[in-house]
Amino acid sequence: MLKFLEYALLIAGLLFFQTGCRQSADSDQPKDISEIVVGFAQIGAESAWRTANTESIISEAKKRNIQLKFSDAQQKQENQIKAFRSFIAQNVDVIGFSPVVESGWGPVLREAKEAGIPVILVDRAVDETDESLWVTVIGSDFILEGERAGKWLIENYQRVKRPDKRMNVVNIVELQGTVGSAPANDRYRGFRNALAGHPNFKIIKTQTGEFTRAKGKEVMEAFLKSDGKKIDVLYSHNDDMALGAIQAIEAYGQRPGKDIIIISIDAVRGAFEAMAAGKLNVTVECSPLLGPQFYDAVEALIRGETIPKRIVTDEGVFPMEVAEKELPNRKY
């Protein structure tokens, strides 16, 4: 009788073990794409570029039948952190976000890691030493964008300048993006990298325009009031600020694109319209259409694949001369 009980218990244990293993294996199976839930914490809607970026994130999720929980932080880091923690509480599969600023993300990123939720940075990076807190960064090389802007200026100023504009010293004013943000920091650095070794190109004023058209206009008005006759070039960290500055330059009685050379970054449709009108000289591309790359990475993660730590978008430089031809092709 004892041997029979021992035998029965042994059989039961083996069945339990096999069932447990099968359940464990089943739980490790990749989730079906249609079951993916993604949380995305967006910065806000500070520019035409950001609006196009949001549209790309939302429309691509619909196209792929991915459930998206979307949050607009209205340019406030505390709102993004709150959304982040909400996504963690809801146990989403992946979190994507474009950080308002670079610093201050360590605690909430560690919370996501502890919860086993992978994080993808879209468009902007963070200033954290522990790179295991995110899977990848998708977007542009902002330093390269700044370098391209500076390189264009050095190579083309002599050609596009007004005949009576002096060349011995080229005075530049700069409209920076949001203070502490990755694109503002890197576009600032990249532009100066390009100007190194060219002492005749001198930045005489630099101030944040917060990536908005209204603030760009306001700051440019102040630049013109204090140094209007000295300004040869405006370098703007995005097109929206440049478009606001164009309004200020015209109100001041000067001709944007002629009296003041204007270089900006993003390559939004409004910049091409301004170039076609002769009011903006060049825009360096920074594509906002990151939805397809973002969800490619999400799906690769769900399939258990390894993805690169950095995914850089392929982009170009568009001078005034190609604006009319390129304008119909702009999707944002």
C-alpha positions as CSV (number, residue, x, y, z in Angstrom):
1,M,0.0,0.0,0.0
2,L,2.8,2.4,0.9
3,K,4.6,1.6,-2.4
4,F,1.4,2.3,-4.3
5,L,1.0,5.7,-2.6
6,E,4.7,6.6,-3.3
7,Y,4.2,5.6,-6.9
8,A,1.0,7.7,-7.2
9,L,2.7,10.8,-5.7
10,L,5.7,10.4,-8.1
11,I,3.4,10.3,-11.1
12,A,1.4,13.3,-9.8
13,G,4.7,15.2,-9.3
14,L,5.9,14.4,-12.8
15,L,2.6,15.6,-14.3
16,F,2.7,18.8,-12.3
17,F,6.3,19.4,-13.4
18,Q,5.4,18.9,-17.0
19,T,2.4,21.1,-16.8
20,G,4.3,23.9,-15.0
21,C,7.1,23.7,-17.6
22,R,4.6,24.0,-20.4
23,Q,2.8,26.9,-18.8
24,S,6.2,28.7,-18.3
25,A,7.2,28.1,-21.9
26,D,3.8,29.4,-23.1
27,S,4.2,32.6,-21.0
28,D,7.6,33.2,-22.7
29,Q,6.1,33.0,-26.2
30,P,6.2,36.3,-28.0
31,K,3.0,38.4,-27.7
32,D,0.9,38.8,-30.9
33,I,1.4,42.2,-32.5
34,S,-2.3,43.0,-32.2
35,E,-2.0,42.6,-28.4
36,I,0.8,45.1,-27.9
37,V,0.1,48.1,-25.6
38,V,2.4,51.0,-25.9
39,G,2.6,54.1,-23.7
40,F,4.0,57.3,-25.3
41,A,4.8,60.5,-23.4
42,Q,5.0,63.4,-25.8
43,I,6.5,66.8,-25.0
44,G,3.6,68.8,-26.3
45,A,2.8,70.8,-29.4
46,E,5.4,73.6,-29.3
47,S,5.9,73.6,-33.1
48,A,4.8,72.4,-36.5
49,W,7.6,69.8,-36.3
50,R,6.2,68.4,-33.0
51,T,2.7,68.3,-34.4
52,A,3.9,66.2,-37.3
53,N,5.9,64.0,-35.0
54,T,2.7,63.3,-32.9
55,E,0.7,62.6,-36.0
56,S,3.3,60.1,-37.2
57,I,3.3,58.3,-33.8
58,I,-0.5,58.1,-33.6
59,S,-1.3,57.2,-37.2
60,E,1.4,54.5,-37.4
61,A,0.0,52.8,-34.3
62,K,-3.5,52.7,-35.9
63,K,-2.0,51.4,-39.2
64,R,-0.4,48.5,-37.3
65,N,-3.3,47.9,-35.0
66,I,-1.2,48.6,-31.9
67,Q,-3.0,49.9,-28.8
68,L,-1.5,53.3,-28.0
69,K,-1.8,55.2,-24.7
70,F,-0.8,58.7,-25.6
71,S,0.0,61.6,-23.2
72,D,0.7,65.3,-24.0
73,A,2.9,66.8,-21.4
74,Q,2.4,70.5,-22.5
75,Q,6.1,71.1,-22.3
76,K,6.3,70.2,-18.6
77,Q,8.7,67.5,-17.3
78,E,6.5,66.8,-14.3
79,N,3.6,65.9,-16.6
80,Q,5.8,63.4,-18.5
81,I,7.0,61.8,-15.3
82,K,3.4,61.4,-14.2
83,A,2.4,59.8,-17.5
84,F,5.4,57.5,-17.2
85,R,4.3,56.2,-13.8
86,S,0.8,55.8,-15.1
87,F,2.1,53.6,-18.0
88,I,4.1,51.5,-15.5
89,A,1.0,51.1,-13.3
90,Q,-1.0,49.9,-16.3
91,N,1.8,47.5,-17.2
92,V,2.2,48.5,-20.8
93,D,4.5,46.4,-23.0
94,V,6.8,49.3,-24.1
95,I,7.2,53.0,-23.2
96,G,8.3,55.6,-25.7
97,F,8.9,59.2,-25.0
98,S,10.6,62.4,-26.2
99,P,12.1,64.1,-23.1
100,V,11.4,67.8,-22.5
101,V,14.9,68.2,-21.1
102,E,17.9,65.9,-20.8
103,S,18.3,65.6,-17.0
104,G,16.2,64.3,-14.1
105,W,15.0,61.0,-15.6
106,G,17.0,58.5,-13.6
107,P,14.4,57.6,-10.9
108,V,11.4,57.0,-13.3
109,L,13.6,55.1,-15.8
110,R,14.8,52.8,-13.0
111,E,11.1,52.3,-12.0
112,A,10.4,51.2,-15.5
113,K,13.4,48.9,-15.6
114,E,12.4,47.3,-12.3
115,A,8.9,46.7,-13.7
116,G,10.5,45.0,-16.7
117,I,9.1,47.5,-19.2
118,P,11.6,48.5,-22.0
119,V,11.9,52.2,-22.8
120,I,12.6,53.7,-26.2
121,L,13.7,57.3,-26.5
122,V,12.3,59.1,-29.6
123,D,13.8,62.2,-31.1
124,R,15.7,63.2,-27.9
125,A,18.2,61.7,-25.6
126,V,18.7,61.9,-21.8
127,D,21.7,62.7,-19.6
128,E,22.0,59.5,-17.6
129,T,25.2,57.4,-17.3
130,D,23.4,54.1,-17.0
131,E,22.5,53.3,-20.6
132,S,20.8,50.1,-19.5
133,L,17.8,52.2,-18.5
134,W,16.7,52.5,-22.2
135,V,16.8,50.1,-25.2
136,T,17.6,52.6,-28.0
137,V,17.4,56.2,-29.1
138,I,15.7,56.8,-32.4
139,G,16.1,60.1,-34.2
140,S,18.4,62.7,-35.6
141,D,22.1,63.5,-34.9
142,F,21.6,67.0,-33.4
143,I,25.3,67.8,-33.3
144,L,25.6,66.9,-37.0
145,E,22.7,69.2,-37.7
146,G,24.4,72.1,-36.1
147,E,27.6,71.3,-37.9
148,R,25.8,71.2,-41.2
149,A,24.3,74.6,-40.5
150,G,27.7,76.1,-39.7
151,K,29.3,74.4,-42.7
152,W,26.7,75.8,-45.1
153,L,27.3,79.3,-43.7
154,I,31.1,79.1,-44.1
155,E,30.8,77.7,-47.7
156,N,28.0,80.0,-48.9
157,Y,28.1,83.3,-47.1
158,Q,30.3,85.0,-49.6
159,R,27.9,83.9,-52.4
160,V,24.6,84.9,-50.8
161,K,25.6,88.1,-48.9
162,R,24.4,91.5,-50.0
163,P,27.1,93.3,-52.0
164,D,27.6,96.1,-49.4
165,K,27.8,93.7,-46.4
166,R,31.3,93.5,-45.0
167,M,33.1,90.2,-44.9
168,N,35.9,90.9,-42.5
169,V,33.6,90.1,-39.6
170,V,30.3,88.2,-39.9
171,N,28.1,88.9,-36.9
172,I,25.7,86.1,-36.0
173,V,22.7,86.0,-33.6
174,E,21.4,82.7,-32.4
175,L,17.9,81.6,-31.4
176,Q,18.4,78.5,-29.1
177,G,15.8,75.9,-28.4
178,T,14.4,74.9,-25.0
179,V,17.0,75.4,-22.3
180,G,18.4,72.0,-21.2
181,S,16.9,70.0,-24.1
182,A,19.1,67.7,-26.2
183,P,18.5,69.4,-29.6
184,A,19.3,72.9,-28.1
185,N,22.5,71.6,-26.4
186,D,23.7,69.7,-29.4
187,R,22.8,72.2,-32.1
188,Y,24.6,74.9,-30.1
189,R,27.7,72.7,-29.8
190,G,27.6,71.4,-33.5
191,F,27.4,75.0,-34.9
192,R,30.4,76.1,-32.9
193,N,32.3,73.0,-34.0
194,A,31.8,74.1,-37.6
195,L,32.9,77.7,-36.9
196,A,36.0,76.6,-35.0
197,G,39.0,77.9,-37.0
198,H,37.0,80.7,-38.7
199,P,37.4,83.7,-36.3
200,N,35.7,86.1,-38.8
201,F,32.4,84.4,-38.0
202,K,31.4,85.8,-34.6
203,I,28.3,84.9,-32.5
204,I,27.3,88.2,-30.9
205,K,24.0,87.2,-29.2
206,T,22.5,83.9,-28.2
207,Q,19.2,83.4,-26.4
208,T,16.5,80.8,-26.1
209,G,13.3,81.2,-28.2
210,E,11.9,78.0,-26.6
211,F,11.3,76.4,-30.0
212,T,8.2,78.5,-30.5
213,R,7.3,81.0,-33.3
214,A,6.0,83.7,-30.8
215,K,9.1,83.6,-28.6
216,G,11.4,83.5,-31.7
217,K,9.8,86.7,-32.9
218,E,10.0,88.3,-29.4
219,V,13.7,87.5,-29.0
220,M,14.6,88.6,-32.5
221,E,12.9,91.9,-31.9
222,A,15.2,92.4,-28.9
223,F,18.2,91.5,-30.9
224,L,17.3,94.0,-33.6
225,K,16.6,96.7,-31.0
226,S,20.1,96.4,-29.6
227,D,22.2,95.3,-32.6
228,G,20.0,95.7,-35.7
229,K,22.5,97.3,-38.0
230,K,25.3,94.9,-37.0
231,I,23.5,91.6,-37.6
232,D,24.6,89.7,-40.7
233,V,23.2,86.2,-39.9
234,L,20.5,84.5,-37.9
235,Y,21.1,80.9,-36.8
236,S,17.8,79.4,-35.5
237,H,17.6,76.0,-33.7
238,N,14.3,75.3,-35.5
239,D,12.1,76.6,-38.3
240,D,9.3,77.9,-36.1
241,M,11.6,80.4,-34.3
242,A,13.1,81.4,-37.7
243,L,9.6,82.1,-39.1
244,G,8.8,84.3,-36.0
245,A,12.1,86.1,-36.5
246,I,11.3,86.8,-40.1
247,Q,8.2,88.7,-39.0
248,A,10.4,90.7,-36.6
249,I,13.0,91.5,-39.3
250,E,10.3,92.7,-41.8
251,A,8.7,94.9,-39.1
252,Y,12.1,96.4,-38.4
253,G,12.4,97.4,-42.1
254,Q,15.0,94.9,-43.2
255,R,14.7,92.0,-45.7
256,P,15.0,88.5,-44.3
257,G,17.1,86.3,-46.5
258,K,18.9,89.3,-48.0
259,D,19.9,91.9,-45.4
260,I,20.1,89.1,-42.8
261,I,21.0,85.6,-43.9
262,I,18.8,83.0,-42.1
263,I,19.8,79.5,-41.4
264,S,17.4,77.1,-39.5
265,I,16.8,73.5,-38.7
266,D,13.9,71.1,-39.2
267,A,12.8,71.5,-42.9
268,V,9.1,71.9,-42.2
269,R,6.8,73.0,-45.0
270,G,6.6,76.6,-43.7
271,A,10.4,76.9,-44.0
272,F,10.1,75.8,-47.7
273,E,7.4,78.4,-48.3
274,A,9.7,81.0,-46.7
275,M,12.6,79.9,-48.9
276,A,10.4,80.0,-52.0
277,A,9.5,83.6,-51.1
278,G,13.2,84.4,-50.7
279,K,13.0,85.0,-46.9
280,L,15.0,82.1,-45.6
281,N,18.3,80.8,-47.0
282,V,18.6,77.2,-45.9
283,T,17.1,74.7,-43.6
284,V,18.8,71.5,-42.3
285,E,16.5,68.5,-42.2
286,C,15.3,66.9,-38.9
287,S,12.5,64.5,-39.8
288,P,9.6,64.2,-37.4
289,L,8.2,61.2,-39.2
290,L,9.6,58.7,-36.6
291,G,6.5,56.6,-36.2
292,P,7.5,53.8,-38.5
293,Q,11.0,53.5,-37.0
294,F,9.5,53.6,-33.5
295,Y,7.1,50.8,-34.0
296,D,9.6,48.7,-36.0
297,A,11.7,48.8,-32.8
298,V,8.7,48.0,-30.6
299,E,7.8,45.0,-32.7
300,A,11.4,43.8,-32.8
301,L,11.4,43.9,-28.9
302,I,8.2,42.0,-28.7
303,R,9.7,39.3,-31.0
304,G,12.7,39.1,-28.7
305,E,15.2,40.6,-31.1
306,T,18.2,42.7,-30.3
307,I,18.1,46.2,-31.7
308,P,20.9,48.9,-32.1
309,K,21.5,51.2,-29.2
310,R,21.2,54.2,-31.6
311,I,19.0,54.4,-34.7
312,V,19.9,57.6,-36.7
313,T,17.4,59.1,-39.3
314,D,18.8,59.8,-42.8
315,E,18.4,63.5,-43.6
316,G,19.6,66.3,-45.9
317,V,20.2,70.0,-46.3
318,F,17.9,72.1,-48.4
319,P,19.0,75.6,-49.6
320,M,16.7,78.2,-51.0
321,E,17.5,77.2,-54.6
322,V,15.7,73.9,-54.3
323,A,12.7,75.1,-52.3
324,E,10.1,75.3,-55.1
325,K,11.0,71.9,-56.5
326,E,11.0,70.2,-53.1
327,L,7.9,71.9,-51.6
328,P,5.3,69.5,-53.1
329,N,7.2,66.6,-51.5
330,R,7.0,67.9,-48.0
331,K,4.7,65.8,-45.8
332,Y,4.9,68.1,-42.7
